[in-house]
Amino acid sequence: MKPKNEFQDKVAVVTGSSRGIGREIALQLASRGATVVASARNPAALESLVAEIQAQDGKALAVPGDVGCSKAVEELFKIAMESFGRIDILVNNAGITRDGLLIRMKDEDWDAVLDTNLKGAFYCCRAAARIMSKQRSGRIVNISSVVGEMGNAGQANYCASKAGLIGLTKSVARELARRNVTVNAIAPGFVVTDMTDVLSDQVKEDLLSQIPLARLGEAQDIAHAVAFLVSDRSGYITGQVLGVNGGMYM
């Protein structure tokens, strides 16, 4: 049973929280008592999330914006601090895909993915580090991917961004450790979301044949892992990559 008030008095910023994994992470943290600052590009979806959290007696605030823009990230953290006075948890979940074979990949498709998936996480880590260092406490979790570890044809941009997140995680973990701020990454496998819904049945069957647990992941599988890594129970864990992939990559 999850502790209802585990994150009471904690403030969590969750990017890419309008749908899929990010939405489930926001709901999970709120259900455990955290005040959630939800960010994404879709204002209507964010307001729906906030309404759902508040309907369950939780606390949440929607701050729409594009994490690939440094000014938008600065505004996000400014609003969070003005509203709640502290930030205890950051989950960098925002991510997009622009798939295509390397020889056909357009510059703008490479840039768009790296800007959101990697540069956006850098902007958020930098903003959070300034706040958490002064607090001398904090938890940062970057959502990478199994393909950031093993690669995937047709996703050079996405894989590069997710592999970059792992390097970012390890470097920032070393920088912030003495301030009692932990930084870890989660590398999900293939999870049932809007991104995977577009895959053909044949592709899904091929994926299942590579997964020892013989199922795609669920958003709550990732959210449970996040909840652990941002809890007091993980205080001696930093700079690590937690694979939540059903055994697809070991």
C-alpha positions as CSV (number, residue, x, y, z in Angstrom):
1,M,0.0,0.0,0.0
2,K,1.4,3.4,-1.0
3,P,1.8,5.9,1.9
4,K,-0.8,8.6,1.4
5,N,1.1,11.4,3.0
6,E,4.6,10.2,2.0
7,F,5.3,13.5,0.2
8,Q,3.3,15.9,2.3
9,D,4.8,19.4,2.2
10,K,6.9,18.4,-0.8
11,V,6.6,20.4,-4.1
12,A,7.2,18.4,-7.3
13,V,7.7,19.9,-10.8
14,V,6.8,17.3,-13.5
15,T,7.4,18.2,-17.2
16,G,5.6,16.6,-20.0
17,S,2.7,15.8,-17.6
18,S,-0.2,16.4,-20.0
19,R,-0.4,12.7,-21.0
20,G,1.0,9.2,-20.8
21,I,3.9,8.6,-18.4
22,G,4.2,12.2,-17.2
23,R,0.5,12.4,-16.3
24,E,0.7,9.1,-14.4
25,I,3.8,10.4,-12.5
26,A,2.0,13.6,-11.5
27,L,-1.1,11.6,-10.3
28,Q,1.1,9.2,-8.4
29,L,3.0,11.9,-6.6
30,A,-0.1,13.9,-5.8
31,S,-1.8,10.8,-4.4
32,R,1.1,10.5,-2.0
33,G,0.7,14.1,-0.8
34,A,3.0,16.1,-3.0
35,T,2.0,19.5,-4.4
36,V,2.4,19.1,-8.2
37,V,3.5,21.8,-10.6
38,A,2.5,20.3,-13.9
39,S,4.1,21.6,-17.1
40,A,3.6,20.7,-20.8
41,R,2.7,22.5,-24.1
42,N,-1.0,21.6,-23.9
43,P,-2.9,24.0,-21.5
44,A,-6.2,22.2,-21.8
45,A,-4.7,18.8,-20.9
46,L,-2.9,20.3,-18.0
47,E,-6.0,21.8,-16.6
48,S,-7.7,18.4,-16.9
49,L,-4.9,16.9,-14.9
50,V,-5.1,19.6,-12.2
51,A,-8.8,19.1,-12.0
52,E,-8.4,15.4,-11.5
53,I,-5.8,15.9,-8.8
54,Q,-8.0,18.4,-7.0
55,A,-11.0,16.2,-7.2
56,Q,-9.0,13.7,-5.2
57,D,-8.2,16.4,-2.6
58,G,-4.7,16.8,-4.0
59,K,-2.8,20.1,-4.8
60,A,-1.6,21.0,-8.2
61,L,-0.9,24.0,-10.4
62,A,-0.7,24.0,-14.2
63,V,2.1,26.0,-15.9
64,P,2.0,25.6,-19.7
65,G,5.3,26.0,-21.5
66,D,7.9,24.6,-23.8
67,V,10.9,23.2,-21.9
68,G,13.0,23.6,-25.0
69,C,12.9,27.4,-24.4
70,S,15.1,28.6,-21.6
71,K,12.9,31.6,-20.8
72,A,9.9,29.3,-20.5
73,V,11.8,27.2,-18.0
74,E,12.8,30.2,-16.0
75,E,9.2,31.3,-15.8
76,L,8.1,27.8,-14.8
77,F,10.5,27.7,-11.8
78,K,9.7,31.3,-10.9
79,I,6.0,30.6,-10.7
80,A,6.6,27.5,-8.7
81,M,8.8,29.3,-6.2
82,E,6.4,32.3,-6.0
83,S,3.5,29.9,-5.4
84,F,5.0,27.5,-3.0
85,G,8.4,28.8,-1.8
86,R,10.3,25.6,-2.5
87,I,10.9,22.8,-5.0
88,D,11.8,19.3,-3.6
89,I,11.3,17.1,-6.7
90,L,12.0,17.5,-10.4
91,V,10.9,14.9,-12.9
92,N,12.2,15.6,-16.4
93,N,9.8,13.6,-18.5
94,A,9.0,15.9,-21.5
95,G,9.9,14.2,-24.7
96,I,9.0,14.0,-28.4
97,T,9.9,11.8,-31.3
98,R,10.6,12.6,-35.0
99,D,11.5,9.2,-36.3
100,G,13.3,8.5,-39.6
101,L,16.3,6.8,-41.0
102,L,19.6,8.6,-40.5
103,I,20.2,9.3,-44.3
104,R,16.8,10.9,-44.6
105,M,16.6,12.7,-41.3
106,K,16.1,16.5,-41.6
107,D,18.1,18.9,-39.5
108,E,14.9,20.3,-38.0
109,D,13.8,16.8,-36.8
110,W,17.2,16.3,-35.1
111,D,17.1,19.7,-33.5
112,A,13.5,19.5,-32.3
113,V,14.1,16.2,-30.5
114,L,17.4,17.3,-28.9
115,D,15.9,20.6,-27.9
116,T,13.0,19.1,-26.0
117,N,14.4,15.8,-24.7
118,L,17.9,16.9,-23.8
119,K,18.3,20.6,-23.8
120,G,14.9,20.9,-21.9
121,A,16.2,18.6,-19.2
122,F,19.4,20.6,-19.0
123,Y,17.4,23.9,-18.5
124,C,15.3,22.3,-15.8
125,C,18.2,20.7,-14.0
126,R,20.0,24.0,-14.0
127,A,17.1,25.9,-12.6
128,A,16.3,23.2,-10.0
129,A,20.0,22.9,-8.9
130,R,20.1,26.6,-7.9
131,I,17.0,26.1,-5.7
132,M,17.8,22.7,-4.3
133,S,21.5,23.6,-3.5
134,K,20.3,26.5,-1.3
135,Q,17.7,24.2,0.4
136,R,20.4,21.5,0.7
137,S,17.9,18.9,-0.3
138,G,16.2,17.7,-3.4
139,R,15.5,14.8,-5.8
140,I,15.9,14.9,-9.6
141,V,14.8,12.1,-11.9
142,N,15.4,12.2,-15.6
143,I,13.2,9.9,-17.8
144,S,15.6,8.3,-20.3
145,S,14.7,5.2,-22.4
146,V,15.9,1.7,-23.0
147,V,16.8,2.8,-26.5
148,G,19.2,5.3,-25.0
149,E,21.1,2.3,-23.8
150,M,20.8,-0.1,-26.7
151,G,20.0,2.0,-29.7
152,N,17.1,1.6,-32.2
153,A,17.1,1.9,-36.0
154,G,15.2,4.9,-37.2
155,Q,15.6,6.8,-34.0
156,A,19.1,8.3,-34.1
157,N,17.8,11.6,-32.8
158,Y,15.7,10.1,-30.0
159,C,18.3,7.6,-28.9
160,A,21.0,10.3,-28.9
161,S,18.8,12.5,-26.7
162,K,18.0,9.7,-24.3
163,A,21.6,8.6,-24.1
164,G,22.6,12.2,-23.4
165,L,20.2,12.3,-20.5
166,I,22.1,9.4,-18.9
167,G,25.4,11.4,-19.2
168,L,23.7,14.5,-17.9
169,T,22.3,12.5,-14.9
170,K,25.7,11.2,-13.9
171,S,27.4,14.6,-14.2
172,V,24.8,16.5,-12.3
173,A,24.7,13.8,-9.6
174,R,28.4,14.3,-9.0
175,E,28.0,18.1,-8.8
176,L,25.0,18.2,-6.4
177,A,25.8,15.2,-4.1
178,R,27.4,17.4,-1.4
179,R,24.3,19.5,-1.3
180,N,22.2,16.4,-0.5
181,V,20.5,16.4,-3.9
182,T,20.2,13.1,-5.6
183,V,20.0,12.8,-9.4
184,N,19.0,9.5,-11.1
185,A,17.6,8.3,-14.4
186,I,14.9,5.8,-15.3
187,A,15.1,4.0,-18.6
188,P,11.6,2.7,-19.5
189,G,11.2,0.0,-22.0
190,F,8.3,0.1,-24.4
191,V,5.3,1.4,-22.5
192,V,1.6,1.6,-23.5
193,T,1.2,5.3,-24.4
194,D,0.2,7.5,-27.3
195,M,3.7,7.0,-28.7
196,T,3.4,3.2,-28.9
197,D,-0.3,3.2,-29.9
198,V,0.8,4.1,-33.4
199,L,2.9,1.0,-33.8
200,S,1.6,-1.8,-36.0
201,D,0.5,-5.1,-34.5
202,Q,3.5,-6.8,-36.2
203,V,5.9,-4.3,-34.6
204,K,4.3,-4.9,-31.2
205,E,4.6,-8.7,-31.6
206,D,8.2,-8.3,-32.5
207,L,8.8,-6.2,-29.4
208,L,7.0,-8.7,-27.1
209,S,9.3,-11.4,-28.4
210,Q,12.2,-9.4,-27.0
211,I,10.7,-8.8,-23.6
212,P,11.2,-11.7,-21.1
213,L,8.2,-10.6,-19.1
214,A,6.1,-10.8,-22.3
215,R,4.2,-7.6,-22.0
216,L,4.5,-3.9,-22.7
217,G,5.0,-1.7,-19.6
218,E,2.3,0.5,-18.1
219,A,2.7,4.1,-17.2
220,Q,2.2,3.2,-13.6
221,D,5.2,0.9,-13.7
222,I,7.3,4.0,-14.4
223,A,5.5,6.2,-11.9
224,H,6.1,3.7,-9.1
225,A,9.8,3.7,-9.9
226,V,9.8,7.5,-9.8
227,A,8.0,7.6,-6.5
228,F,10.7,5.3,-5.0
229,L,13.6,7.4,-6.4
230,V,12.2,10.7,-5.0
231,S,11.4,9.2,-1.6
232,D,13.5,9.2,1.6
233,R,14.1,5.5,1.0
234,S,16.4,6.2,-1.9
235,G,18.6,8.7,-0.1
236,Y,21.8,6.8,-0.7
237,I,21.2,6.3,-4.4
238,T,22.5,8.8,-6.9
239,G,23.9,8.8,-10.5
240,Q,22.1,5.6,-11.3
241,V,20.1,4.4,-14.2
242,L,17.1,2.2,-13.2
243,G,15.9,0.1,-16.1
244,V,12.1,-0.5,-16.0
245,N,11.9,-2.6,-19.2
246,G,10.5,-6.1,-18.4
247,G,14.0,-7.5,-19.0
248,M,14.3,-6.2,-22.5
249,Y,17.8,-4.9,-21.8
250,M,20.0,-6.3,-19.0
